[in-house]
Amino acid sequence: MKLIWFEPWGLIYRPISLVGWLLVSLAIAFLTPTFLIIDSRSHSVSDTFYGVFPYFVPTLMALYWIASKTSLKKP
């Protein structure tokens, strides 16, 4: 039995199940306070970018990887 949590939607994946929405919600719940904390302590846009980069990229890459492995493949 193949788990199908996401479906391809252009270049990204859209959640189609409760587990998919839960994963997206967890990523947002982690990244939002991370951004707010780092942004409150930075002095410029580049400081914010350099501060959030180590958190945003691995989180979004992991979410993309999970989505690609648990999605419907187009024929």
N, C-alpha and C positions, 0 to 999 in steps of 0.2 A: 504494500500500500504506500503510495507516494503522498507525502505531505505537500499540500498546495496552500501556501499562505499569501503569496503575492502573484500578480500578473504583470507582464511587461506592459509599459505605458510610455511609448517613445523610447528615450534613452534611460529612463528610470523605471522603477517598479512601484506598483500601487498595491497597498494591502487589501486583501479580499476576505480575510478571515479574522476572527477575534484575536488569534495569536499574532498575526501580522500587525494589527492595530496596536496590540500591547507592546510589541517590540518598537514600533515607531514612537509610541507614547513614552516608553522608557528612555529612548534616545533624546527626545525633546525634554523630558524631565531632568536628564543629566546635563544637557548642553545649555539650557536656559540659565540656571543659576551660575554655571561656570562662566558664561559670557558676562552676566551682570557683575559678578565678583571681580573678574579681570578688568572689565571696562571701568569699574569704579576706581581702580587703582592705577589706571594708565593715563598718560598725559597727551597721547595723540592717537590717531587712527592706526598708525603703524604699530604702536605699542599694543593696542588691542588685538590687531591682527596677529602679531608675533606671539602674544599671550594665549590666544584661543586656538591657534593652529595645532599645537600638539594634542589637544583634546578633540577638536572637531574632526580632523582628518581620520584618525584611527576609528573613532566612533562611527562616522558615516561610511568608511570603507568596510567595517565589519557588518553594518546594516545592509549595505549593498551586496556583500558576499552572501549573507544569509538569504537575502531576497532572491539572488540569482540561483541559489541551490534549491530553493523551495518555491519555485514558480513554474507555471505552465510553459513549456517550450513550444515556440511556434514551429509548425512543420515546414 
